[in-house]
Amino acid sequence: ALFLDDSLFLLSKLRLAQGIVSNVDFDLKQVVKTAVELKSTKIILVHNHPRGVSAPSMHDVAATRRMWNTLTNIGMTLVDHIVVNYDGASSMRNMQLLPDLWGRAGSPLKETEV
C-alpha cells in the first residue's frame, strides 16, 4: 500500500500482506493503524497477479469495497486499487469497476483529482 498525505506526498510504501497465487487479503485494521501512525489521509492499494491477467478479480473488487467503506468512515480516502502483472497494470478507479465509489463513466482518475 502507498500512504499519502493531503498534498499527495508519499509518506511510506509498505507490504501489508502476502497472498497465495489466487488471492490476497488486506488486513483492514493494519491498514488503518499504519495510516493513523503515519498521519496518512490517502491510500492507494497495490498488489500483483503473478500468474494471471492484471484485471481485478471479483475478490479484489469486494476487498476494495470493504477497504473503501472502512477508510471513508474514519475520514480517509482510498484513492485507487491497482493490480499489476508482467503485462501491465489495471486501475480499478480508471476501469470504473466501482462507479458508486469513484464516480460514473467518463470520470477516470486525473492527477488533479486525487
C-alpha angles and dihedrals in degrees: 000000000000116000116205137178126228090276090054091249110156107243097176146336115217138176104235100175144006115214138190123260094273101045150348129214121213115217103234093200092052092050092050093044092050093046092051093047091051094041087236119165100178128050134189117196116211130180138155137239098209096184103027144048122297091242110115117252124229087256089055091051093049092047090050092053091050091049092046091051093048095048095043091053091059098042100262128122128231099210097186146325113229125194117200137187137159092286099051143285139289124211111208089205094052091044087054092224091151104034092166088063102041106020138272132301113302095039106096120168112283123190092240093052098056 
